[in-house]
Amino acid sequence: SCHSVDGQVGAGPPLAGILGRRVASHPGFRYSPALAAYDGRWTEELLLAFMTDPQGTFKGTTMPPLTLDW
């Protein structure tokens, strides 16, 4: 509910094209200092780690852990 796949900024930045994109680089979104300080790109491994344990991946981020209610 926070992220879109169509390029629109919501409570979080859009996820379309995220793999290979620099972390904290989507224009028009204000990132937490924890993400803004990271100098790297999103990989599948980094994205999965961040989604399941945001604080463990980027201490100080405001992103909550992903919860799946299937």
N, C-alpha and C positions, 0 to 999 in steps of 0.2 A: 504493500500500500504506500510505501515511501518512495519507491523508485519506479521509473517508467522504462519501457523499452522502445519508446517512440521518439526519444530525444528531448522530451519536456522535463524541465527541472521541477521537482516537487519538494517534499520534505528532505529528499536526498537527490543526488545527481542521477541522471539517466544512466542505464546500464548498457544501452546499445553501443557496441563497438568497444567495450571496456578492455577486453584482452589485448595486451600490447600497448595500451594507452598509459601515459605517465600517471602515477597516483596523484590525486588531488589536482587534476588539470582541466576539468570541465569548466568552460567559461560560464560565468554567471552564478556559480555556486560558491558559498563561503565554507571552506573546510576547517575542521578543527586543527589546531596547531600540531597535534600528533600526526595527522595525515600530511599536512602541508610541509612538514620537515623531512618527510621521507623522499629520498632521491632514487626512484626506481619506477618500474613499470608493472602493471597488473599481469600476472601469470595465472594459470589455472590453480596452481598450488597456493599462491598468495591469496587469491580471491576466496578459495575454499577455507583457508585458515582464518581469514578475516570474517567471513560469514558465520563461522561456527564459534569463534572466540575473538571478537573484535578487540577487547581489552588486552588479551594476551598477545595479539599481533601488533597493535598500535596503542600502547598505554596512553590513556587520556582521551581516546576518541569518544564521541558521543553516540556512536552506533551501538544499538543493542544486539545481542546474539540473535541469529536466525532461529525462528521456531516454526516447525512444520506441524500443522494440525490436519492430518489426513484421515 
